Amino acid sequence: MTPGLLVAFEGLDQSGKQTQAEALMRHFREAGQPCRLLSFPDYATPIGAEIGRGLHGEREYGADVMQLLYVANRHEKRPEIVSALNDGVAIVCDRYIASSIAYGEAHGLDAAWLDEIQRFLPRPDLCLLLDIAPETAAARKKTGRDRYESDLALLSRVRQSYHRQAAASNHWIVLDADRPREAVQADVVTALGSRLARR
């Protein structure tokens, strides 16, 4: 495997990002590739804990403040990401830069600004959009949804932003995630191989 690879899984909640990220980690390990999995937001950090409060109504933050918190949460992990990539470790992210652009844009924020405030974060070599309809996301999680997960109109705009981002870059692969996980997993491995062949 090519070292120093950064792969990001993006998509709506319940699209299978964590499942596919963990499967890709197993694939890397079986190939002898050192790897690390990061999930964002990371609620274990002080900034991540504040994000959790905002998502569950304990804070009244505007959309811009929430996205600044998300970006700051990723910056908390930036030294770890840079060091790992420099050491030849493959990094797999469950959500990353594109998530702030998608959710922020869905709330009416400027996409260019959302991209600019993340310009010092390492860019993914491959973004995998696990695409499902908002109604599918809601059906997969009927209880315990946060304020974003409960707003189907918002999720529709998030999905549109993801598709816009994917269409504007050759670093993206869009996968139909409303299929058995094994089928999606096979497509992830194929997409990774195709991307590595172009490096």
KEZANU-816903 format. One record per residue: x, y, z of N, C-alpha, C in turn; residue in three letters. Coordinates in steps of 0.2 Angstrom, whole numbers, plus 5000, padded with zeros to 4 digits. Last residue first. Layout:
N
+------+------+------+------+------+------+------+------+------+------+
:   nx :   ny :   nz :  cax :  cay :  caz :   cx :   cy :   cz : rest :
+------+------+------+------+------+------+------+------+------+------+
:    X :    Y :    Z :    X :    Y :    Z :    X :    Y :    Z :  ALA :
...
+------+------+------+------+------+------+------+------+------+------+
***
This chain:
199
+------+------+------+------+------+------+------+------+------+------+
:   nx :   ny :   nz :  cax :  cay :  caz :   cx :   cy :   cz : rest :
+------+------+------+------+------+------+------+------+------+------+
: 4991 : 5040 : 4959 : 4996 : 5044 : 4963 : 5002 : 5044 : 4960 :  ARG :
: 4983 : 5031 : 4952 : 4984 : 5038 : 4949 : 4989 : 5042 : 4953 :  ARG :
: 4981 : 5020 : 4960 : 4985 : 5019 : 4953 : 4986 : 5026 : 4950 :  ALA :
: 4974 : 5025 : 4971 : 4981 : 5023 : 4972 : 4985 : 5023 : 4965 :  LEU :
: 4961 : 5025 : 4965 : 4965 : 5031 : 4967 : 4972 : 5030 : 4968 :  ARG :
: 4959 : 5011 : 4963 : 4959 : 5016 : 4957 : 4963 : 5022 : 4959 :  SER :
: 4959 : 5007 : 4976 : 4964 : 5004 : 4971 : 4965 : 5009 : 4965 :  GLY :
: 4948 : 5014 : 4981 : 4954 : 5015 : 4984 : 4960 : 5013 : 4979 :  LEU :
: 4938 : 5008 : 4973 : 4939 : 5015 : 4973 : 4946 : 5017 : 4975 :  ALA :
: 4938 : 4995 : 4978 : 4940 : 4996 : 4971 : 4941 : 5003 : 4970 :  THR :
: 4935 : 4997 : 4991 : 4941 : 4994 : 4990 : 4943 : 4995 : 4983 :  VAL :
: 4922 : 5002 : 4989 : 4926 : 5006 : 4993 : 4934 : 5003 : 4991 :  VAL :
: 4915 : 4990 : 4984 : 4916 : 4996 : 4980 : 4921 : 5001 : 4983 :  ASP :
: 4915 : 4982 : 4995 : 4919 : 4980 : 4989 : 4920 : 4986 : 4984 :  ALA :
: 4907 : 4989 : 5003 : 4914 : 4988 : 5005 : 4918 : 4986 : 4999 :  GLN :
: 4895 : 4988 : 4997 : 4898 : 4995 : 4997 : 4905 : 4994 : 4999 :  VAL :
: 4893 : 4974 : 4998 : 4893 : 4977 : 4991 : 4896 : 4984 : 4992 :  ALA :
: 4892 : 4973 : 5012 : 4897 : 4970 : 5009 : 4898 : 4973 : 5001 :  GLU :
: 4880 : 4980 : 5015 : 4887 : 4983 : 5017 : 4892 : 4980 : 5013 :  ARG :
: 4868 : 4982 : 5003 : 4871 : 4978 : 5008 : 4878 : 4981 : 5009 :  PRO :
: 4863 : 4999 : 5000 : 4864 : 4992 : 4998 : 4867 : 4988 : 5003 :  ARG :
: 4864 : 5013 : 5000 : 4857 : 5010 : 5001 : 4857 : 5003 : 4998 :  ASP :
: 4874 : 5020 : 4995 : 4875 : 5016 : 5002 : 4869 : 5013 : 5004 :  ALA :
: 4882 : 5022 : 4981 : 4876 : 5021 : 4983 : 4876 : 5017 : 4989 :  ASP :
: 4896 : 5033 : 4981 : 4894 : 5026 : 4981 : 4886 : 5026 : 4984 :  LEU :
: 4907 : 5044 : 4973 : 4900 : 5043 : 4975 : 4898 : 5036 : 4975 :  VAL :
: 4923 : 5050 : 4976 : 4919 : 5044 : 4973 : 4912 : 5044 : 4976 :  ILE :
: 4934 : 5063 : 4973 : 4928 : 5060 : 4976 : 4926 : 5054 : 4972 :  TRP :
: 4944 : 5070 : 4967 : 4946 : 5066 : 4973 : 4940 : 5062 : 4976 :  HIS :
: 4941 : 5078 : 4957 : 4942 : 5071 : 4955 : 4944 : 5067 : 4960 :  ASN :
: 4927 : 5089 : 4960 : 4934 : 5087 : 4961 : 4934 : 5080 : 4959 :  SER :
: 4914 : 5093 : 4958 : 4919 : 5098 : 4957 : 4926 : 5096 : 4958 :  ALA :
: 4906 : 5083 : 4962 : 4906 : 5084 : 4955 : 4911 : 5089 : 4953 :  ALA :
: 4907 : 5084 : 4976 : 4909 : 5078 : 4973 : 4910 : 5079 : 4965 :  ALA :
: 4900 : 5096 : 4979 : 4907 : 5095 : 4980 : 4911 : 5089 : 4976 :  GLN :
: 4887 : 5092 : 4975 : 4891 : 5098 : 4972 : 4898 : 5097 : 4973 :  ARG :
: 4885 : 5082 : 4984 : 4885 : 5080 : 4977 : 4888 : 5086 : 4973 :  HIS :
: 4885 : 5089 : 4996 : 4890 : 5084 : 4995 : 4890 : 5082 : 4988 :  TYR :
: 4874 : 5098 : 4994 : 4881 : 5101 : 4994 : 4886 : 5095 : 4993 :  SER :
: 4863 : 5088 : 4994 : 4865 : 5092 : 4988 : 4872 : 5095 : 4988 :  GLN :
: 4864 : 5084 : 5007 : 4865 : 5080 : 5002 : 4867 : 5083 : 4995 :  ARG :
: 4860 : 5096 : 5013 : 4867 : 5094 : 5015 : 4869 : 5089 : 5009 :  VAL :
: 4847 : 5097 : 5009 : 4852 : 5102 : 5007 : 4859 : 5100 : 5008 :  ARG :
: 4842 : 5086 : 5016 : 4842 : 5086 : 5008 : 4847 : 5092 : 5005 :  SER :
: 4844 : 5090 : 5029 : 4848 : 5085 : 5026 : 4847 : 5084 : 5019 :  LEU :
: 4834 : 5100 : 5029 : 4841 : 5102 : 5030 : 4845 : 5096 : 5027 :  LEU :
: 4823 : 5092 : 5028 : 4824 : 5098 : 5023 : 4831 : 5100 : 5023 :  ALA :
: 4823 : 5084 : 5040 : 4824 : 5081 : 5033 : 4825 : 5086 : 5028 :  LEU :
: 4830 : 5085 : 5055 : 4827 : 5090 : 5050 : 4828 : 5087 : 5043 :  ASP :
: 4836 : 5077 : 5064 : 4828 : 5077 : 5064 : 4825 : 5082 : 5058 :  SER :
: 4849 : 5079 : 5063 : 4847 : 5072 : 5061 : 4839 : 5072 : 5060 :  GLU :
: 4851 : 5091 : 5070 : 4852 : 5090 : 5063 : 4849 : 5084 : 5060 :  TYR :
: 4848 : 5088 : 5083 : 4844 : 5093 : 5079 : 4845 : 5093 : 5072 :  ARG :
: 4849 : 5070 : 5085 : 4850 : 5077 : 5087 : 4847 : 5081 : 5082 :  ASP :
: 4839 : 5056 : 5089 : 4842 : 5060 : 5084 : 4843 : 5067 : 5087 :  ARG :
: 4833 : 5046 : 5097 : 4839 : 5049 : 5099 : 4842 : 5053 : 5094 :  GLY :
: 4825 : 5035 : 5085 : 4825 : 5038 : 5091 : 4832 : 5041 : 5092 :  THR :
: 4827 : 5030 : 5072 : 4821 : 5032 : 5073 : 4820 : 5036 : 5080 :  LYS :
: 4837 : 5027 : 5060 : 4838 : 5029 : 5067 : 4832 : 5033 : 5069 :  LYS :
: 4833 : 5023 : 5047 : 4838 : 5019 : 5051 : 4839 : 5021 : 5058 :  ARG :
: 4824 : 5033 : 5043 : 4822 : 5026 : 5045 : 4827 : 5022 : 5048 :  ALA :
: 4833 : 5044 : 5041 : 4828 : 5044 : 5047 : 4826 : 5037 : 5048 :  ALA :
: 4840 : 5039 : 5030 : 4844 : 5040 : 5036 : 4839 : 5041 : 5042 :  ALA :
: 4829 : 5038 : 5021 : 4833 : 5032 : 5023 : 4837 : 5033 : 5029 :  THR :
: 4827 : 5052 : 5020 : 4821 : 5048 : 5022 : 4824 : 5041 : 5025 :  GLU :
: 4838 : 5057 : 5013 : 4837 : 5059 : 5020 : 4832 : 5054 : 5023 :  PRO :
: 4847 : 5044 : 5004 : 4841 : 5049 : 5005 : 4840 : 5051 : 5012 :  ALA :
: 4864 : 5041 : 5003 : 4858 : 5039 : 5005 : 4853 : 5045 : 5005 :  ILE :
: 4881 : 5038 : 4999 : 4875 : 5042 : 4997 : 4869 : 5038 : 4999 :  ASP :
: 4896 : 5041 : 5004 : 4891 : 5036 : 5005 : 4884 : 5039 : 5005 :  LEU :
: 4909 : 5047 : 4996 : 4902 : 5049 : 4998 : 4898 : 5043 : 4998 :  LEU :
: 4925 : 5048 : 5000 : 4920 : 5043 : 4998 : 4914 : 5045 : 5001 :  LEU :
: 4940 : 5056 : 4995 : 4933 : 5057 : 4998 : 4928 : 5052 : 4996 :  CYS :
: 4957 : 5055 : 4995 : 4951 : 5052 : 4992 : 4945 : 5053 : 4997 :  LEU :
: 4966 : 5062 : 5001 : 4968 : 5060 : 4994 : 4962 : 5057 : 4991 :  ASP :
: 4961 : 5077 : 5010 : 4961 : 5070 : 5008 : 4963 : 5068 : 5001 :  PRO :
: 4973 : 5089 : 5016 : 4968 : 5088 : 5012 : 4967 : 5080 : 5010 :  ARG :
: 4977 : 5095 : 5033 : 4979 : 5091 : 5027 : 4973 : 5089 : 5023 :  PRO :
: 4971 : 5112 : 5036 : 4971 : 5105 : 5037 : 4973 : 5101 : 5031 :  LEU :
: 4972 : 5125 : 5032 : 4978 : 5122 : 5035 : 4977 : 5115 : 5037 :  PHE :
: 4959 : 5128 : 5027 : 4964 : 5127 : 5022 : 4971 : 5124 : 5025 :  ARG :
: 4947 : 5130 : 5033 : 4950 : 5124 : 5034 : 4956 : 5122 : 5030 :  GLN :
: 4942 : 5142 : 5030 : 4944 : 5142 : 5037 : 4947 : 5135 : 5038 :  ILE :
: 4939 : 5140 : 5016 : 4945 : 5144 : 5018 : 4947 : 5143 : 5025 :  GLU :
: 4927 : 5133 : 5016 : 4933 : 5129 : 5014 : 4939 : 5133 : 5016 :  ASP :
: 4919 : 5142 : 5021 : 4919 : 5136 : 5025 : 4925 : 5132 : 5023 :  LEU :
: 4920 : 5152 : 5011 : 4922 : 5153 : 5018 : 4923 : 5147 : 5022 :  TRP :
: 4913 : 5145 : 5001 : 4920 : 5147 : 5000 : 4924 : 5148 : 5007 :  ALA :
: 4900 : 5144 : 5006 : 4905 : 5138 : 5005 : 4912 : 5139 : 5004 :  ALA :
: 4893 : 5153 : 5018 : 4896 : 5153 : 5012 : 4901 : 5147 : 5011 :  ASP :
: 4877 : 5146 : 5025 : 4884 : 5149 : 5026 : 4888 : 5149 : 5019 :  LEU :
: 4865 : 5140 : 5025 : 4866 : 5146 : 5022 : 4872 : 5150 : 5023 :  GLY :
: 4865 : 5127 : 5030 : 4862 : 5132 : 5034 : 4863 : 5139 : 5032 :  HIS :
: 4872 : 5120 : 5020 : 4864 : 5119 : 5021 : 4861 : 5124 : 5025 :  ALA :
: 4884 : 5125 : 5022 : 4881 : 5127 : 5016 : 4874 : 5126 : 5017 :  GLU :
: 4887 : 5117 : 5034 : 4887 : 5124 : 5034 : 4883 : 5127 : 5028 :  GLY :
: 4886 : 5104 : 5029 : 4881 : 5106 : 5034 : 4881 : 5114 : 5035 :  TYR :
: 4897 : 5105 : 5019 : 4890 : 5102 : 5017 : 4885 : 5105 : 5022 :  ALA :
: 4908 : 5110 : 5026 : 4905 : 5113 : 5020 : 4898 : 5111 : 5019 :  ILE :
: 4909 : 5100 : 5036 : 4908 : 5107 : 5038 : 4905 : 5111 : 5032 :  SER :
: 4912 : 5089 : 5027 : 4906 : 5089 : 5032 : 4904 : 5096 : 5034 :  SER :
: 4924 : 5091 : 5021 : 4918 : 5092 : 5017 : 4912 : 5092 : 5021 :  ALA :
: 4934 : 5087 : 5031 : 4933 : 5094 : 5029 : 4926 : 5095 : 5026 :  ILE :
: 4925 : 5073 : 5039 : 4931 : 5078 : 5039 : 4930 : 5084 : 5036 :  TYR :
: 4920 : 5057 : 5043 : 4919 : 5064 : 5042 : 4925 : 5068 : 5043 :  ARG :
: 4931 : 5047 : 5048 : 4924 : 5047 : 5048 : 4921 : 5054 : 5049 :  ASP :
: 4946 : 5044 : 5040 : 4942 : 5049 : 5044 : 4934 : 5047 : 5043 :  CYS :
: 4961 : 5036 : 5041 : 4954 : 5035 : 5039 : 4950 : 5040 : 5043 :  VAL :
: 4978 : 5037 : 5036 : 4973 : 5040 : 5040 : 4966 : 5039 : 5037 :  ILE :
: 4992 : 5027 : 5035 : 4986 : 5029 : 5032 : 4981 : 5031 : 5037 :  ALA :
: 5008 : 5033 : 5039 : 5002 : 5029 : 5041 : 4996 : 5032 : 5037 :  VAL :
: 5021 : 5039 : 5036 : 5018 : 5033 : 5031 : 5012 : 5030 : 5034 :  GLY :
: 5024 : 5049 : 5044 : 5027 : 5043 : 5046 : 5024 : 5037 : 5041 :  ASP :
: 5016 : 5059 : 5039 : 5023 : 5060 : 5038 : 5027 : 5053 : 5039 :  ASN :
: 5004 : 5055 : 5044 : 5005 : 5055 : 5037 : 5013 : 5055 : 5035 :  LEU :
: 5007 : 5057 : 5058 : 5005 : 5051 : 5055 : 5006 : 5050 : 5048 :  ALA :
: 5008 : 5071 : 5058 : 5014 : 5067 : 5060 : 5013 : 5060 : 5058 :  SER :
: 4996 : 5076 : 5054 : 5002 : 5077 : 5050 : 5007 : 5073 : 5052 :  VAL :
: 4987 : 5070 : 5064 : 4986 : 5068 : 5057 : 4993 : 5070 : 5053 :  ILE :
: 4992 : 5077 : 5076 : 4992 : 5070 : 5075 : 4992 : 5067 : 5068 :  GLU :
: 4990 : 5090 : 5072 : 4997 : 5088 : 5073 : 4997 : 5080 : 5073 :  PRO :
: 4975 : 5090 : 5071 : 4980 : 5091 : 5065 : 4987 : 5089 : 5067 :  ARG :
: 4966 : 5089 : 5081 : 4969 : 5083 : 5079 : 4974 : 5084 : 5073 :  LYS :
: 4962 : 5102 : 5083 : 4965 : 5098 : 5089 : 4968 : 5092 : 5087 :  GLU :
: 4956 : 5104 : 5070 : 4963 : 5106 : 5072 : 4966 : 5104 : 5078 :  HIS :
: 4944 : 5098 : 5073 : 4948 : 5095 : 5068 : 4956 : 5097 : 5069 :  ARG :
: 4939 : 5108 : 5081 : 4939 : 5101 : 5084 : 4944 : 5097 : 5079 :  ASN :
: 4938 : 5119 : 5073 : 4943 : 5119 : 5079 : 4944 : 5112 : 5081 :  ALA :
: 4927 : 5114 : 5065 : 4934 : 5115 : 5062 : 4939 : 5115 : 5067 :  VAL :
: 4917 : 5114 : 5075 : 4919 : 5108 : 5071 : 4926 : 5109 : 5068 :  TYR :
: 4917 : 5128 : 5078 : 4919 : 5123 : 5083 : 4921 : 5116 : 5080 :  LEU :
: 4913 : 5134 : 5066 : 4920 : 5135 : 5069 : 4922 : 5130 : 5074 :  LEU :
: 4900 : 5128 : 5066 : 4905 : 5126 : 5061 : 4912 : 5128 : 5063 :  GLN :
: 4894 : 5135 : 5076 : 4895 : 5128 : 5076 : 4900 : 5125 : 5072 :  MET :
: 4895 : 5148 : 5072 : 4899 : 5146 : 5078 : 4900 : 5139 : 5078 :  VAL :
: 4886 : 5148 : 5061 : 4893 : 5149 : 5060 : 4898 : 5147 : 5066 :  ASP :
: 4874 : 5145 : 5067 : 4877 : 5140 : 5062 : 4884 : 5141 : 5061 :  ALA :
: 4874 : 5149 : 5084 : 4872 : 5150 : 5077 : 4876 : 5145 : 5073 :  GLY :
: 4870 : 5141 : 5099 : 4875 : 5143 : 5095 : 4872 : 5144 : 5088 :  TYR :
: 4865 : 5138 : 5113 : 4861 : 5141 : 5108 : 4866 : 5145 : 5103 :  GLU :
: 4866 : 5123 : 5122 : 4869 : 5129 : 5120 : 4865 : 5132 : 5114 :  ARG :
: 4859 : 5112 : 5123 : 4861 : 5114 : 5129 : 4865 : 5121 : 5128 :  GLU :
: 4855 : 5105 : 5111 : 4851 : 5110 : 5114 : 4853 : 5113 : 5121 :  GLY :
: 4863 : 5096 : 5106 : 4858 : 5093 : 5110 : 4854 : 5099 : 5114 :  HIS :
: 4873 : 5102 : 5099 : 4869 : 5098 : 5096 : 4863 : 5096 : 5099 :  LEU :
: 4880 : 5109 : 5110 : 4876 : 5113 : 5105 : 4871 : 5109 : 5101 :  GLY :
: 4885 : 5098 : 5117 : 4880 : 5102 : 5120 : 4876 : 5107 : 5115 :  ARG :
: 4894 : 5094 : 5107 : 4889 : 5089 : 5109 : 4883 : 5093 : 5113 :  GLY :
: 4903 : 5105 : 5106 : 4899 : 5103 : 5101 : 4893 : 5099 : 5103 :  ILE :
: 4909 : 5103 : 5119 : 4905 : 5109 : 5118 : 4901 : 5108 : 5112 :  GLU :
: 4916 : 5091 : 5117 : 4911 : 5091 : 5122 : 4906 : 5097 : 5121 :  ALA :
: 4925 : 5096 : 5107 : 4920 : 5091 : 5105 : 4915 : 5091 : 5110 :  GLY :
: 4933 : 5104 : 5115 : 4929 : 5107 : 5110 : 4924 : 5102 : 5108 :  ILE :
: 4939 : 5094 : 5124 : 4935 : 5100 : 5127 : 4930 : 5103 : 5121 :  PRO :
: 4936 : 5078 : 5117 : 4940 : 5084 : 5118 : 4936 : 5089 : 5121 :  THR :
: 4927 : 5068 : 5114 : 4931 : 5067 : 5120 : 4936 : 5073 : 5122 :  ALA :
: 4920 : 5069 : 5102 : 4917 : 5072 : 5108 : 4921 : 5071 : 5114 :  TYR :
: 4925 : 5074 : 5087 : 4928 : 5070 : 5093 : 4926 : 5072 : 5099 :  ASP :
: 4914 : 5074 : 5074 : 4917 : 5077 : 5079 : 4920 : 5072 : 5084 :  PRO :
: 4925 : 5062 : 5067 : 4924 : 5069 : 5069 : 4916 : 5070 : 5069 :  PHE :
: 4937 : 5049 : 5070 : 4930 : 5051 : 5069 : 4929 : 5058 : 5072 :  SER :
: 4951 : 5040 : 5063 : 4948 : 5046 : 5067 : 4941 : 5048 : 5065 :  LEU :
: 4961 : 5027 : 5063 : 4955 : 5029 : 5062 : 4953 : 5035 : 5066 :  LEU :
: 4976 : 5022 : 5055 : 4973 : 5025 : 5061 : 4966 : 5028 : 5059 :  ARG :
: 4989 : 5010 : 5050 : 4983 : 5015 : 5049 : 4980 : 5017 : 5055 :  CYS :
: 5001 : 5002 : 5040 : 5000 : 5005 : 5046 : 4994 : 5010 : 5045 :  PRO :
: 4998 : 4988 : 5030 : 4998 : 4995 : 5030 : 4997 : 4998 : 5037 :  GLN :
: 4996 : 4975 : 5028 : 5002 : 4977 : 5031 : 5003 : 4984 : 5031 :  GLY :
: 4984 : 4971 : 5023 : 4989 : 4973 : 5018 : 4996 : 4975 : 5021 :  ALA :
: 4977 : 4970 : 5035 : 4978 : 4964 : 5031 : 4983 : 4965 : 5026 :  GLU :
: 4976 : 4984 : 5037 : 4980 : 4980 : 5041 : 4981 : 4973 : 5038 :  ARG :
: 4967 : 4988 : 5027 : 4974 : 4991 : 5027 : 4978 : 4986 : 5031 :  PHE :
: 4955 : 4981 : 5030 : 4959 : 4980 : 5024 : 4966 : 4982 : 5024 :  HIS :
: 4952 : 4987 : 5042 : 4954 : 4980 : 5042 : 4958 : 4978 : 5035 :  ARG :
: 4949 : 5000 : 5038 : 4955 : 4999 : 5042 : 4957 : 4991 : 5042 :  MET :
: 4938 : 4997 : 5030 : 4944 : 4999 : 5027 : 4950 : 4998 : 5031 :  LEU :
: 4929 : 4994 : 5041 : 4931 : 4989 : 5036 : 4937 : 4990 : 5032 :  ALA :
: 4928 : 5006 : 5047 : 4931 : 5001 : 5051 : 4933 : 4995 : 5046 :  GLU :
: 4922 : 5013 : 5037 : 4929 : 5016 : 5039 : 4932 : 5010 : 5043 :  ALA :
: 4910 : 5007 : 5036 : 4914 : 5006 : 5030 : 4921 : 5008 : 5032 :  GLN :
: 4904 : 5010 : 5049 : 4905 : 5003 : 5047 : 4910 : 5002 : 5041 :  THR :
: 4904 : 5024 : 5048 : 4908 : 5021 : 5053 : 4910 : 5013 : 5051 :  GLN :
: 4895 : 5026 : 5037 : 4902 : 5029 : 5037 : 4907 : 5025 : 5042 :  LYS :
: 4882 : 5023 : 5035 : 4887 : 5018 : 5035 : 4894 : 5020 : 5036 :  GLY :
: 4873 : 5033 : 5036 : 4874 : 5031 : 5029 : 4880 : 5025 : 5029 :  SER :
: 4870 : 5039 : 5048 : 4867 : 5032 : 5046 : 4868 : 5030 : 5039 :  GLN :
: 4871 : 5055 : 5042 : 4871 : 5051 : 5047 : 4867 : 5044 : 5045 :  ASP :
: 4877 : 5057 : 5025 : 4872 : 5059 : 5030 : 4873 : 5054 : 5036 :  LEU :
: 4895 : 5059 : 5021 : 4888 : 5057 : 5020 : 4884 : 5059 : 5026 :  GLY :
: 4912 : 5052 : 5019 : 4907 : 5058 : 5020 : 4900 : 5055 : 5019 :  GLU :
: 4928 : 5047 : 5024 : 4921 : 5045 : 5022 : 4916 : 5051 : 5024 :  PHE :
: 4944 : 5050 : 5018 : 4938 : 5053 : 5022 : 4932 : 5050 : 5019 :  ALA :
: 4961 : 5046 : 5019 : 4954 : 5044 : 5016 : 4949 : 5047 : 5020 :  VAL :
: 4977 : 5049 : 5016 : 4971 : 5051 : 5020 : 4965 : 5050 : 5016 :  LEU :
: 4993 : 5040 : 5016 : 4986 : 5041 : 5013 : 4981 : 5044 : 5018 :  LEU :
: 5006 : 5036 : 5019 : 5004 : 5043 : 5020 : 4997 : 5045 : 5016 :  GLY :
: 5010 : 5023 : 5007 : 5010 : 5026 : 5013 : 5008 : 5033 : 5013 :  PRO :
: 5002 : 5011 : 4997 : 5006 : 5018 : 4997 : 5005 : 5021 : 5004 :  THR :
: 5004 : 4994 : 5000 : 5000 : 5000 : 5000 : 5004 : 5006 : 5000 :  MET :
+------+------+------+------+------+------+------+------+------+------+
***
